[in-house]
Amino acid sequence: MAQFSTDSDLLEFEPDIKNYGIQDFETDPNLHEKSYDDIIRLLNIKWAPTYGLGRYDASVLGASIIDVDPNKIQTSQFKRASVYHVLGHYIYPRLSTFDPAGDAFREKMNYYVNKFNEEFDFILQEGVKYDADSDGTIADSEKQTYYHNRLQR
């Protein structure tokens, strides 16, 4: 199964993450694969409906909306977002006690959820690197941003 990040990528951001009792995040369940699926799902929801339509409304053009083909994405663009997603959505929630007074793991969970949202938004603003013509290279014309200087509702 595909994934954007690995355990070694997690260690770059949180060197002590394996000191809390969970030694491997790539075995059943593979948290990196879950994060990969979640990010592809988000791309299908947020980015794919705007891909190739530029400033035009798909309902007016009668265009069909694509589903993201994961094989056409430049995976390195999503590595950092995937690390933040794994930490904020899967690892730290497992470690947190969710004590009403708070705990360090819940604070880190909130931090990484916010960092993921920020990083994913940056990717959408920069433009998702998507090899639409499957030629093995991503041209500037294939890098489609989510934002087109118009109001997004």
C-alpha positions in Angstrom: 0.0 0.0 0.0 1.1 3.5 -0.7 2.1 6.1 1.9 3.6 9.6 1.9 5.7 9.2 5.0 7.5 6.6 7.1 8.5 6.1 10.7 11.9 7.6 9.9 10.2 10.8 8.7 8.3 11.0 12.1 11.6 10.8 13.9 12.8 13.9 12.2 10.0 15.9 13.7 9.6 14.0 17.0 12.8 12.1 17.9 11.4 10.7 21.2 8.1 9.5 19.7 9.0 5.8 20.1 9.8 6.3 23.8 6.1 6.3 24.8 5.4 2.6 24.3 4.5 2.3 20.6 7.6 1.2 18.7 6.3 0.8 15.2 3.7 2.9 13.3 4.0 1.0 10.1 2.5 -2.4 11.2 -1.1 -3.3 11.6 -2.7 -0.8 11.5 -0.3 1.1 9.3 -0.9 4.7 10.4 1.0 6.1 7.4 -1.3 4.2 5.0 -4.4 5.6 6.9 -2.9 9.1 6.6 -2.3 8.5 2.9 -5.9 7.5 2.4 -7.1 10.5 4.4 -5.0 13.0 2.3 -6.2 11.5 -1.0 -9.7 11.8 0.3 -9.2 15.5 1.2 -7.7 16.1 -2.3 -10.8 14.5 -3.8 -13.0 16.8 -1.7 -11.1 20.1 -1.8 -8.8 20.1 -4.8 -10.2 17.7 -7.5 -13.4 19.7 -8.1 -11.4 22.7 -9.0 -8.7 21.0 -11.1 -8.6 22.1 -14.7 -11.6 24.3 -14.4 -9.6 27.4 -13.6 -12.0 30.3 -12.9 -15.1 28.6 -14.4 -17.9 26.9 -12.6 -18.2 23.2 -13.3 -22.0 23.3 -13.1 -22.1 25.9 -15.9 -19.6 24.2 -18.1 -21.2 20.8 -17.6 -17.7 19.3 -16.9 -17.1 16.2 -15.0 -15.1 16.2 -11.9 -12.1 14.0 -11.7 -11.1 11.7 -8.9 -7.4 12.1 -7.9 -5.2 9.3 -9.4 -2.6 8.8 -6.6 -0.1 7.6 -9.1 0.0 11.0 -10.8 0.8 13.0 -7.6 4.3 14.0 -6.6 4.4 12.2 -3.3 7.3 14.3 -1.9 5.0 17.3 -1.8 2.8 15.7 0.8 5.5 14.2 3.1 5.5 16.9 5.7 1.7 17.1 5.7 1.5 13.3 6.2 3.9 13.4 9.1 1.7 16.1 10.8 -1.4 14.1 10.0 -0.1 10.9 11.5 1.1 12.7 14.6 -2.0 14.8 15.1 -4.7 12.4 14.1 -3.4 9.0 15.0 -0.4 8.9 17.3 -1.0 11.6 19.9 -4.7 10.8 20.3 -3.7 7.2 21.2 -1.2 8.5 23.8 -3.5 11.2 25.3 -5.5 10.6 28.4 -7.9 13.4 27.4 -7.9 14.6 31.0 -10.0 17.8 31.3 -7.1 19.5 32.9 -5.1 18.7 29.8 -2.0 16.7 29.1 1.1 17.1 27.0 0.0 14.6 24.4 -3.3 16.4 23.8 -1.4 19.7 23.4 0.9 18.1 20.9 -2.1 16.5 19.1 -3.8 19.9 18.7 -0.5 21.4 17.6 0.0 18.8 14.8 -3.6 19.0 13.7 -3.2 22.7 13.2 0.1 22.2 11.5 -1.4 19.7 9.1 -4.3 22.0 8.2 -1.8 24.8 7.6 0.5 22.7 5.5 -2.3 21.2 3.5 -3.6 24.8 2.8 -0.1 25.8 1.7 0.0 22.9 -0.7 -3.3 23.9 -2.2 -2.2 27.5 -2.5 1.2 26.6 -4.1 -0.5 24.1 -6.4 -0.8 20.4 -6.3 1.9 18.8 -8.5 -0.2 16.4 -10.6 1.0 14.7 -13.7 -2.2 14.9 -15.7 -0.8 13.7 -19.0 1.1 10.8 -17.4 4.3 11.7 -19.2 6.5 11.3 -16.0 7.1 15.0 -15.6 5.1 17.7 -14.0 4.9 20.9 -16.1 4.0 24.3 -14.7 0.7 24.0 -16.6 -0.1 20.9 -14.7 0.4 22.5 -11.3 -3.1 23.6 -10.4 -3.8 25.8 -7.4 -7.0 25.5 -5.4 -7.4 29.3 -5.1 -8.2 31.3 -8.3 -8.6 34.8 -6.8 -12.3 34.3 -6.3 -14.5 33.8 -3.3 -14.5 30.2 -2.1 -17.6 29.2 -0.1 
